C-alpha cells in the first residue's frame, strides 16, 4: 500500500520542531501550539510576527535546521525565566510565596531584608534564574539592586538573545533579559514588570548596560534580533 503524502501541517510542525520552537504534540493539527511556534520562529528571525505560515516563513523553514538562518537554542537561564511567565506579586501585607522563596534561597542579609514582595524584585528574579541554572556564576553582592547587574559577568557592546539588560528609571533601575528590539525599544522578559514576570518594551534611551554570564561561551557577534513593532506602549512600571 502506498504511503499517504505528508500534509502541509505535519510538515510545518516537523520543521518548527527542527528549529527548536515547537514542543506541543506532533499530531499534525494546526492549533495554538503551531501559531505560538510560528510567532517565536518569526520573531527570532526578524520576520513580521503574524503566527501565519506565509511565504517568507515557509522559505525560512525549508532551510536546514543547521543553517545560520535558524537561531541557536535559547540560553538555559532564559528558558528558566520563561517558566515563571505570569507570576505576580500580591498587593498588600501578603506576599507571593515563590518570590519570597527566592529571597530565602539566596540567604544571608537578603533573606532577612526581603520581607515583602512590594520591595522591587527584578534583581531578585534574575538572581534566582542565574543561580538556578549557572551555579558557578558570581552574582552581584547586592543582587536586589538593578544597577548592580551592570557589573555582572562580562560586558557586551551588542545584545544577544538572553543578554542581561540593565536600564535606568526614576528612583532606581531595572534589569531583565533581551528578546529582541525595534529601532526605538528593546523587548525584555523580566520580573516586577507591571508587578509580574512578563514581557514588555523598554525605551532604548534608558539603556545602562548589556552583560553576559562569564561562565558560559560568549554569544555570537551581531546577535541583534530585529522585531516588528506591535503597537504596545513602552513600559513605565517596573517597581
TORKOL-4160 file (C-alpha; in steps of 0.2 Angstrom, whole numbers, padded with zeros to 4 digits, m for minus):
239
<pt num="1" X="0000" Y="0000" Z="0000"/>
<pt num="2" X="0007" Y="0017" Z="m0005"/>
<pt num="3" X="0012" Y="0029" Z="0009"/>
<pt num="4" X="0000" Y="0044" Z="0011"/>
<pt num="5" X="0008" Y="0060" Z="0007"/>
<pt num="6" X="0013" Y="0071" Z="0021"/>
<pt num="7" X="0001" Y="0085" Z="0024"/>
<pt num="8" X="0007" Y="0103" Z="0025"/>
<pt num="9" X="0003" Y="0105" Z="0043"/>
<pt num="10" X="0013" Y="0089" Z="0048"/>
<pt num="11" X="0027" Y="0096" Z="0038"/>
<pt num="12" X="0025" Y="0113" Z="0046"/>
<pt num="13" X="0026" Y="0105" Z="0064"/>
<pt num="14" X="0041" Y="0095" Z="0059"/>
<pt num="15" X="0051" Y="0110" Z="0053"/>
<pt num="16" X="0046" Y="0120" Z="0068"/>
<pt num="17" X="0051" Y="0106" Z="0079"/>
<pt num="18" X="0068" Y="0105" Z="0070"/>
<pt num="19" X="0070" Y="0124" Z="0073"/>
<pt num="20" X="0068" Y="0121" Z="0092"/>
<pt num="21" X="0052" Y="0132" Z="0094"/>
<pt num="22" X="0038" Y="0118" Z="0094"/>
<pt num="23" X="0036" Y="0107" Z="0109"/>
<pt num="24" X="0017" Y="0103" Z="0108"/>
<pt num="25" X="0010" Y="0086" Z="0102"/>
<pt num="26" X="0016" Y="0082" Z="0085"/>
<pt num="27" X="m0001" Y="0077" Z="0079"/>
<pt num="28" X="m0002" Y="0086" Z="0063"/>
<pt num="29" X="m0015" Y="0098" Z="0070"/>
<pt num="30" X="m0014" Y="0117" Z="0066"/>
<pt num="31" X="m0018" Y="0123" Z="0084"/>
<pt num="32" X="m0012" Y="0136" Z="0096"/>
<pt num="33" X="0005" Y="0127" Z="0098"/>
<pt num="34" X="0008" Y="0129" Z="0080"/>
<pt num="35" X="0003" Y="0148" Z="0080"/>
<pt num="36" X="0014" Y="0151" Z="0095"/>
<pt num="37" X="0029" Y="0142" Z="0087"/>
<pt num="38" X="0027" Y="0152" Z="0071"/>
<pt num="39" X="0027" Y="0168" Z="0081"/>
<pt num="40" X="0043" Y="0163" Z="0090"/>
<pt num="41" X="0051" Y="0157" Z="0074"/>
<pt num="42" X="0047" Y="0174" Z="0065"/>
<pt num="43" X="0052" Y="0184" Z="0080"/>
<pt num="44" X="0069" Y="0175" Z="0081"/>
<pt num="45" X="0072" Y="0178" Z="0063"/>
<pt num="46" X="0066" Y="0196" Z="0062"/>
<pt num="47" X="0051" Y="0192" Z="0051"/>
<pt num="48" X="0034" Y="0200" Z="0053"/>
<pt num="49" X="0026" Y="0191" Z="0068"/>
<pt num="50" X="0010" Y="0185" Z="0062"/>
<pt num="51" X="0008" Y="0167" Z="0068"/>
<pt num="52" X="0004" Y="0163" Z="0050"/>
<pt num="53" X="0014" Y="0151" Z="0038"/>
<pt num="54" X="0017" Y="0165" Z="0025"/>
<pt num="55" X="0029" Y="0163" Z="0010"/>
<pt num="56" X="0044" Y="0171" Z="0019"/>
<pt num="57" X="0041" Y="0160" Z="0034"/>
<pt num="58" X="0039" Y="0144" Z="0024"/>
<pt num="59" X="0055" Y="0148" Z="0014"/>
<pt num="60" X="0065" Y="0150" Z="0031"/>
<pt num="61" X="0058" Y="0134" Z="0037"/>
<pt num="62" X="0064" Y="0125" Z="0021"/>
<pt num="63" X="0082" Y="0129" Z="0026"/>
<pt num="64" X="0092" Y="0116" Z="0035"/>
<pt num="65" X="0090" Y="0117" Z="0054"/>
<pt num="66" X="0109" Y="0119" Z="0055"/>
<pt num="67" X="0108" Y="0134" Z="0043"/>
<pt num="68" X="0114" Y="0151" Z="0051"/>
<pt num="69" X="0096" Y="0157" Z="0047"/>
<pt num="70" X="0090" Y="0147" Z="0061"/>
<pt num="71" X="0094" Y="0154" Z="0078"/>
<pt num="72" X="0103" Y="0145" Z="0092"/>
<pt num="73" X="0094" Y="0137" Z="0106"/>
<pt num="74" X="0089" Y="0149" Z="0120"/>
<pt num="75" X="0101" Y="0151" Z="0134"/>
<pt num="76" X="0097" Y="0140" Z="0149"/>
<pt num="77" X="0094" Y="0155" Z="0160"/>
<pt num="78" X="0081" Y="0162" Z="0148"/>
<pt num="79" X="0072" Y="0145" Z="0147"/>
<pt num="80" X="0071" Y="0145" Z="0166"/>
<pt num="81" X="0064" Y="0163" Z="0166"/>
<pt num="82" X="0050" Y="0158" Z="0154"/>
<pt num="83" X="0044" Y="0145" Z="0167"/>
<pt num="84" X="0038" Y="0159" Z="0178"/>
<pt num="85" X="0029" Y="0170" Z="0165"/>
<pt num="86" X="0013" Y="0177" Z="0173"/>
<pt num="87" X="0019" Y="0175" Z="0191"/>
<pt num="88" X="0013" Y="0190" Z="0201"/>
<pt num="89" X="0016" Y="0199" Z="0217"/>
<pt num="90" X="0002" Y="0200" Z="0230"/>
<pt num="91" X="m0004" Y="0218" Z="0234"/>
<pt num="92" X="m0005" Y="0222" Z="0252"/>
<pt num="93" X="0003" Y="0213" Z="0268"/>
<pt num="94" X="0003" Y="0196" Z="0259"/>
<pt num="95" X="0017" Y="0191" Z="0248"/>
<pt num="96" X="0019" Y="0178" Z="0234"/>
<pt num="97" X="0027" Y="0163" Z="0242"/>
<pt num="98" X="0038" Y="0159" Z="0226"/>
<pt num="99" X="0045" Y="0177" Z="0226"/>
<pt num="100" X="0049" Y="0176" Z="0245"/>
<pt num="101" X="0056" Y="0158" Z="0242"/>
<pt num="102" X="0069" Y="0166" Z="0230"/>
<pt num="103" X="0075" Y="0178" Z="0244"/>
<pt num="104" X="0076" Y="0164" Z="0257"/>
<pt num="105" X="0086" Y="0153" Z="0245"/>
<pt num="106" X="0099" Y="0167" Z="0242"/>
<pt num="107" X="0101" Y="0168" Z="0261"/>
<pt num="108" X="0111" Y="0180" Z="0271"/>
<pt num="109" X="0106" Y="0198" Z="0273"/>
<pt num="110" X="0094" Y="0196" Z="0258"/>
<pt num="111" X="0083" Y="0183" Z="0267"/>
<pt num="112" X="0080" Y="0194" Z="0282"/>
<pt num="113" X="0079" Y="0211" Z="0272"/>
<pt num="114" X="0067" Y="0205" Z="0259"/>
<pt num="115" X="0051" Y="0204" Z="0270"/>
<pt num="116" X="0038" Y="0208" Z="0257"/>
<pt num="117" X="0036" Y="0207" Z="0238"/>
<pt num="118" X="0031" Y="0225" Z="0237"/>
<pt num="119" X="0050" Y="0228" Z="0238"/>
<pt num="120" X="0057" Y="0229" Z="0220"/>
<pt num="121" X="0061" Y="0211" Z="0214"/>
<pt num="122" X="0068" Y="0212" Z="0196"/>
<pt num="123" X="0085" Y="0209" Z="0203"/>
<pt num="124" X="0079" Y="0195" Z="0214"/>
<pt num="125" X="0071" Y="0187" Z="0200"/>
<pt num="126" X="0087" Y="0187" Z="0189"/>
<pt num="127" X="0097" Y="0181" Z="0204"/>
<pt num="128" X="0086" Y="0166" Z="0205"/>
<pt num="129" X="0087" Y="0161" Z="0187"/>
<pt num="130" X="0105" Y="0164" Z="0186"/>
<pt num="131" X="0109" Y="0154" Z="0202"/>
<pt num="132" X="0097" Y="0140" Z="0197"/>
<pt num="133" X="0105" Y="0137" Z="0180"/>
<pt num="134" X="0123" Y="0144" Z="0182"/>
<pt num="135" X="0128" Y="0139" Z="0200"/>
<pt num="136" X="0146" Y="0144" Z="0197"/>
<pt num="137" X="0142" Y="0161" Z="0191"/>
<pt num="138" X="0146" Y="0175" Z="0203"/>
<pt num="139" X="0131" Y="0186" Z="0207"/>
<pt num="140" X="0132" Y="0204" Z="0212"/>
<pt num="141" X="0135" Y="0207" Z="0230"/>
<pt num="142" X="0118" Y="0216" Z="0231"/>
<pt num="143" X="0108" Y="0207" Z="0218"/>
<pt num="144" X="0092" Y="0217" Z="0223"/>
<pt num="145" X="0100" Y="0232" Z="0216"/>
<pt num="146" X="0096" Y="0233" Z="0197"/>
<pt num="147" X="0111" Y="0244" Z="0193"/>
<pt num="148" X="0122" Y="0232" Z="0202"/>
<pt num="149" X="0119" Y="0220" Z="0187"/>
<pt num="150" X="0129" Y="0232" Z="0177"/>
<pt num="151" X="0145" Y="0224" Z="0183"/>
<pt num="152" X="0138" Y="0206" Z="0181"/>
<pt num="153" X="0148" Y="0194" Z="0171"/>
<pt num="154" X="0156" Y="0202" Z="0155"/>
<pt num="155" X="0152" Y="0217" Z="0145"/>
<pt num="156" X="0143" Y="0216" Z="0128"/>
<pt num="157" X="0143" Y="0230" Z="0116"/>
<pt num="158" X="0129" Y="0222" Z="0105"/>
<pt num="159" X="0114" Y="0212" Z="0113"/>
<pt num="160" X="0111" Y="0194" Z="0110"/>
<pt num="161" X="0097" Y="0183" Z="0115"/>
<pt num="162" X="0096" Y="0181" Z="0134"/>
<pt num="163" X="0108" Y="0195" Z="0137"/>
<pt num="164" X="0106" Y="0204" Z="0154"/>
<pt num="165" X="0099" Y="0222" Z="0150"/>
<pt num="166" X="0101" Y="0235" Z="0164"/>
<pt num="167" X="0090" Y="0251" Z="0162"/>
<pt num="168" X="0089" Y="0267" Z="0172"/>
<pt num="169" X="0072" Y="0273" Z="0179"/>
<pt num="170" X="0066" Y="0287" Z="0190"/>
<pt num="171" X="0072" Y="0282" Z="0208"/>
<pt num="172" X="0082" Y="0267" Z="0203"/>
<pt num="173" X="0085" Y="0255" Z="0189"/>
<pt num="174" X="0078" Y="0239" Z="0181"/>
<pt num="175" X="0085" Y="0223" Z="0174"/>
<pt num="176" X="0079" Y="0210" Z="0163"/>
<pt num="177" X="0083" Y="0198" Z="0148"/>
<pt num="178" X="0084" Y="0203" Z="0130"/>
<pt num="179" X="0072" Y="0195" Z="0117"/>
<pt num="180" X="0074" Y="0207" Z="0103"/>
<pt num="181" X="0072" Y="0226" Z="0098"/>
<pt num="182" X="0064" Y="0238" Z="0086"/>
<pt num="183" X="0073" Y="0255" Z="0081"/>
<pt num="184" X="0067" Y="0263" Z="0097"/>
<pt num="185" X="0064" Y="0249" Z="0110"/>
<pt num="186" X="0070" Y="0233" Z="0117"/>
<pt num="187" X="0059" Y="0218" Z="0120"/>
<pt num="188" X="0063" Y="0212" Z="0138"/>
<pt num="189" X="0057" Y="0197" Z="0149"/>
<pt num="190" X="0059" Y="0202" Z="0167"/>
<pt num="191" X="0052" Y="0201" Z="0184"/>
<pt num="192" X="0042" Y="0216" Z="0193"/>
<pt num="193" X="0036" Y="0222" Z="0176"/>
<pt num="194" X="0019" Y="0228" Z="0180"/>
<pt num="195" X="0021" Y="0218" Z="0196"/>
<pt num="196" X="0023" Y="0202" Z="0187"/>
<pt num="197" X="0035" Y="0191" Z="0177"/>
<pt num="198" X="0031" Y="0197" Z="0159"/>
<pt num="199" X="0037" Y="0203" Z="0143"/>
<pt num="200" X="0037" Y="0222" Z="0139"/>
<pt num="201" X="0045" Y="0235" Z="0128"/>
<pt num="202" X="0058" Y="0247" Z="0136"/>
<pt num="203" X="0064" Y="0263" Z="0128"/>
<pt num="204" X="0082" Y="0261" Z="0121"/>
<pt num="205" X="0086" Y="0278" Z="0128"/>
<pt num="206" X="0085" Y="0270" Z="0146"/>
<pt num="207" X="0099" Y="0258" Z="0142"/>
<pt num="208" X="0113" Y="0257" Z="0156"/>
<pt num="209" X="0122" Y="0241" Z="0152"/>
<pt num="210" X="0122" Y="0225" Z="0142"/>
<pt num="211" X="0130" Y="0210" Z="0151"/>
<pt num="212" X="0133" Y="0191" Z="0148"/>
<pt num="213" X="0137" Y="0177" Z="0161"/>
<pt num="214" X="0156" Y="0174" Z="0162"/>
<pt num="215" X="0155" Y="0156" Z="0165"/>
<pt num="216" X="0147" Y="0152" Z="0148"/>
<pt num="217" X="0153" Y="0154" Z="0130"/>
<pt num="218" X="0152" Y="0172" Z="0123"/>
<pt num="219" X="0137" Y="0175" Z="0111"/>
<pt num="220" X="0139" Y="0176" Z="0093"/>
<pt num="221" X="0144" Y="0194" Z="0087"/>
<pt num="222" X="0130" Y="0203" Z="0079"/>
<pt num="223" X="0116" Y="0194" Z="0089"/>
<pt num="224" X="0103" Y="0208" Z="0087"/>
<pt num="225" X="0086" Y="0201" Z="0084"/>
<pt num="226" X="0075" Y="0214" Z="0074"/>
<pt num="227" X="0057" Y="0213" Z="0078"/>
<pt num="228" X="0042" Y="0222" Z="0071"/>
<pt num="229" X="0033" Y="0235" Z="0082"/>
<pt num="230" X="0016" Y="0228" Z="0089"/>
<pt num="231" X="0009" Y="0244" Z="0094"/>
<pt num="232" X="0011" Y="0240" Z="0113"/>
<pt num="233" X="0016" Y="0255" Z="0124"/>
<pt num="234" X="0033" Y="0257" Z="0132"/>
<pt num="235" X="0034" Y="0251" Z="0150"/>
<pt num="236" X="0033" Y="0264" Z="0163"/>
<pt num="237" X="0030" Y="0252" Z="0178"/>
<pt num="238" X="0045" Y="0241" Z="0184"/>
<pt num="239" X="0044" Y="0243" Z="0203"/>
